């Protein structure tokens, strides 16, 4: 099978490329960076900047491709999110139409908007708020529109917070550090939900979306969750500390977060308070039922592995 991957040098994309090569696929890596892979006959590197590439050049790169995994994304620079997520996706769709067997889009549960409580399913209406979430939602709509016009076959995967060794997002490292130093405290009533998914599980789901016929034309959410108490307990035991006991009322913390949250180095932000008090979850029933998906890496295994990586490579 010939497989093309955008974003193949990123955190998720790199893991995906490694799995594709391991199973014997020819991987056409569309990248503007020097790829962190050993050159093999199965790895076909195509140097390309999606922001500036012409449609004809992209079409030439996609000739003969069975599956395109579109994993390219921008997490930090809001100024370039629309150009990459929307404009580049539009060009890729034009280039891929009629010649790529299956397009697998890596999206995000962020397209559903802020989640305070309840259960989000694939039937939930998108309600994005930030630039990242809005542009990812727009990209999904572009792909669905092209599919409805008969131009392409697709699957969309929407994971929650993706974590694992080597991740670029430092928020979990900060949480591990606070638990280790004894600085962490719970906010509000017990039972808030931590929504995360291990990178290896995301790769499993991407491969299913690219190979299983029943995944065509479908969107799948992907997440795992534990209560904040369970989540922090795993971290505390992994670093050899006692489980935190201090709990502060949410009504007392919210004003402080609003007052101090924008100051450099202050970890108490509105976003973090939201994350530590939210009670919503993302259902994985659809992908489990339709594709037979199960979590290969449990939350407990994944967090313990992340703590080990932090201790060996990040801790100062």
C-alpha positions in Angstrom: 0.0 0.0 0.0 1.2 3.5 -0.8 0.4 6.0 2.0 1.0 9.7 2.1 1.4 11.6 5.4 1.3 15.3 6.1 2.6 16.4 9.5 4.7 13.3 9.6 7.5 14.9 11.7 5.1 16.0 14.5 4.3 14.2 17.7 1.5 12.1 16.4 2.6 12.0 12.7 6.0 10.6 13.6 4.5 7.7 15.5 2.1 7.1 12.6 5.0 7.0 10.1 6.9 4.6 12.2 4.0 2.2 12.4 3.3 2.4 8.7 6.9 1.6 7.9 6.9 -1.2 10.4 4.0 -2.9 8.7 5.6 -2.6 5.2 3.7 0.3 3.6 5.5 2.7 1.2 5.3 6.0 3.0 5.3 9.2 1.0 6.2 11.8 3.5 5.1 15.3 2.5 7.2 17.6 4.7 9.2 20.9 4.8 11.5 19.6 7.6 14.3 17.2 7.6 12.6 14.0 8.6 13.7 12.3 11.8 13.7 8.8 10.2 16.3 6.5 8.9 16.1 6.4 5.1 14.8 3.1 3.8 13.4 2.0 0.4 9.9 2.3 1.9 10.3 6.0 2.9 9.7 8.4 0.0 10.4 11.9 1.2 8.8 14.7 -0.8 10.0 18.2 0.3 7.0 20.5 0.3 5.6 23.5 2.2 1.8 23.1 2.3 1.4 26.9 2.7 3.1 27.8 -0.6 2.7 24.6 -2.7 0.7 24.8 -5.9 -2.2 22.4 -6.5 -0.5 20.8 -9.5 2.6 20.0 -7.4 0.5 18.5 -4.6 -1.4 16.4 -7.2 1.8 15.0 -8.5 2.9 14.0 -5.0 -0.4 12.2 -4.4 -0.4 10.2 -7.6 -1.0 6.5 -6.8 -1.7 7.1 -3.1 -4.1 4.7 -1.5 -4.5 6.5 1.8 -3.6 10.1 2.7 -3.2 10.8 6.4 -3.6 14.6 6.9 -2.0 15.2 10.3 -0.4 18.6 9.6 -1.4 21.1 12.3 -0.4 24.3 14.0 -0.9 24.4 17.8 0.7 27.7 18.9 0.9 30.3 16.1 -2.7 31.6 15.7 -1.6 33.7 12.8 -0.9 30.7 10.6 -3.7 28.4 11.7 -6.2 29.4 9.0 -3.5 29.2 6.3 -2.5 25.7 7.3 -5.8 24.1 8.5 -8.1 25.7 6.0 -6.3 27.0 3.0 -3.8 24.2 2.7 -6.6 21.6 3.2 -8.6 23.2 0.4 -5.6 22.9 -1.9 -5.0 19.3 -0.8 -8.6 18.3 -1.4 -8.4 19.7 -5.0 -5.2 17.8 -5.5 -6.4 14.6 -4.0 -9.9 14.5 -5.7 -10.4 11.5 -7.9 -7.0 9.9 -7.2 -6.6 9.2 -3.4 -8.5 6.2 -2.2 -9.1 7.4 1.4 -8.4 10.6 3.2 -8.0 10.3 6.9 -8.2 13.7 8.7 -6.7 14.2 12.2 -9.1 16.7 13.8 -9.9 17.5 17.5 -12.7 17.2 19.9 -12.1 21.0 20.4 -14.4 21.5 17.5 -17.3 20.8 19.8 -16.4 23.8 22.0 -15.8 24.1 25.7 -17.1 21.2 27.7 -18.2 21.7 31.3 -20.5 18.7 31.7 -22.4 16.0 29.9 -21.4 13.5 27.2 -20.3 14.6 23.7 -20.9 12.2 20.8 -20.3 12.5 17.1 -23.9 13.7 16.8 -23.1 16.7 19.0 -23.1 20.0 17.0 -19.7 21.7 16.5 -19.4 24.9 18.5 -15.7 26.0 18.3 -14.5 29.0 20.1 -10.7 29.6 19.6 -8.8 30.0 16.4 -7.4 26.5 16.5 -10.7 24.9 17.1 -12.5 27.0 14.6 -10.0 26.4 11.8 -10.0 22.7 12.5 -13.8 22.6 12.3 -13.7 24.6 9.0 -11.2 22.0 7.6 -13.5 19.2 8.6 -16.4 20.9 6.8 -14.4 21.3 3.7 -13.6 17.6 3.6 -17.2 16.6 4.3 -18.4 19.0 1.5 -16.0 17.5 -1.0 -17.1 14.0 0.0 -20.8 14.9 -0.4 -19.9 16.2 -3.9 -18.4 12.7 -4.7 -14.8 14.0 -5.0 -13.2 11.9 -2.2 -13.7 9.2 0.4 -12.8 10.3 4.0 -12.7 9.5 7.7 -12.2 12.1 10.4 -10.7 11.3 13.8 -11.2 13.7 16.7 -9.0 12.9 19.7 -9.1 14.7 23.0 -5.8 15.8 24.7 -3.1 13.6 23.2 -0.2 12.7 25.5 2.8 10.4 25.6 6.6 10.4 25.9 8.2 13.2 23.8 5.0 15.3 23.6 5.5 19.0 22.9 2.6 20.1 25.1 4.2 20.9 28.5 1.0 21.2 30.6 1.1 17.6 31.9 4.8 18.0 32.7 3.8 21.0 34.8 1.2 19.0 36.6 3.7 16.2 37.3 6.1 18.8 38.7 3.5 20.3 41.0 2.4 16.9 42.3 6.0 15.9 42.9 6.7 19.1 44.8 3.5 18.8 46.9 2.0 22.0 45.4 -1.0 20.5 43.8 -4.5 20.9 45.2 -8.0 19.9 44.0 -10.5 22.5 43.1 -14.2 22.2 43.8 -16.3 19.1 44.5 -14.8 15.6 43.7 -15.5 13.9 40.4 -14.2 16.3 37.8 -13.1 14.5 34.6 -9.6 14.3 33.0 -10.0 13.7 29.2 -6.8 12.4 27.6 -5.8 9.8 25.1 -2.4 8.1 24.6 -0.6 8.8 21.3 -0.3 5.0 20.6 -4.0 4.7 20.8 -4.5 7.6 18.4 -2.2 5.9 15.9 -4.2 2.7 16.3 -7.4 4.5 15.5 -5.9 6.4 12.5 -4.8 3.1 11.0 -8.3 1.7 11.4 -9.8 4.7 9.8 -7.5 4.3 6.8 -8.0 0.6 6.3 -11.5 -0.5 7.4 -14.2 -0.1 4.8 -16.8 0.7 7.4 -14.9 3.8 8.4 -15.5 5.5 5.1 -17.6 8.6 5.4 -17.5 8.5 9.2 -16.3 10.8 12.0 -15.0 9.3 15.2 -14.3 10.8 18.6 -11.4 9.3 20.6 -10.8 9.8 24.3 -10.2 8.1 27.6 -11.1 9.6 30.9 -10.6 9.2 34.7 -11.7 11.4 37.5 -9.2 14.1 38.5 -8.7 12.2 41.7 -7.8 9.0 39.9 -5.6 10.8 37.4 -3.6 12.6 40.1 -3.3 9.5 42.2 -1.5 7.7 39.3 0.9 10.6 39.0 1.5 10.8 42.7 2.3 7.1 43.1 4.5 7.2 40.0 6.7 10.0 41.5 6.7 8.3 44.9 4.6 11.0 46.7 1.5 10.8 48.8 -1.8 11.6 47.1 -2.7 15.3 47.5 -5.5 15.9 50.0 -6.0 19.7 49.9 -9.2 20.9 48.2 -10.1 24.5 47.6 -13.7 25.8 46.7 -14.0 26.7 43.1 -15.8 30.0 44.0 -12.6 31.0 45.8 -10.2 30.1 43.0 -12.1 31.6 40.0 -11.5 35.3 41.0 -7.8 34.6 41.7 -7.4 33.0 38.3 -9.1 36.0 36.6 -6.8 38.4 38.5 -3.5 36.6 38.2 -3.9 34.2 35.3 -2.3 36.6 32.7 0.9 37.1 34.8 4.0 35.3 33.4 4.8 32.1 35.3 1.5 32.0 37.2 0.1 28.5 36.8 -3.4 29.4 38.0 -5.2 30.3 34.8 -8.8 30.2 33.8 -8.1 27.4 31.3 -6.4 25.3 34.0 -9.3 25.9 36.5 -11.7 24.9 33.7 -9.7 21.7 33.1 -9.6 20.8 36.8 -13.4 21.3 37.3 -15.1 20.2 34.1 -17.3 17.1 34.3 -17.9 16.3 30.6 -16.6 13.3 28.7 -16.3 12.3 25.1 -18.0 9.0 24.2 -16.0 6.4 22.2 -18.9 4.1 21.8 -19.1 4.7 18.0 -15.5 3.8 17.2 -15.7 0.8 19.5 -18.9 -0.5 18.0 -18.2 0.2 14.3 -14.4 -0.5 14.1 -13.8 -2.8 17.1 -11.5 -0.2 18.7 -10.1 -0.7 22.2 -7.5 1.2 24.2 -4.2 -0.6 23.8 -2.6 1.7 26.3 -4.6 2.3 29.5 -4.6 5.7 31.2 -2.7 4.2 34.1 0.0 2.7 31.9 0.3 5.8 29.8 0.6 8.2 32.7 3.2 6.0 34.5 5.2 5.9 31.3 5.0 9.6 30.9 6.2 10.2 34.4 9.2 7.9 33.8 10.0 9.9 30.6 9.7 13.1 32.6 12.0 11.8 35.3 14.6 10.7 32.9 14.5 13.5 30.3 12.7 16.6 31.6 12.9 16.9 35.4 15.2 19.6 36.7 
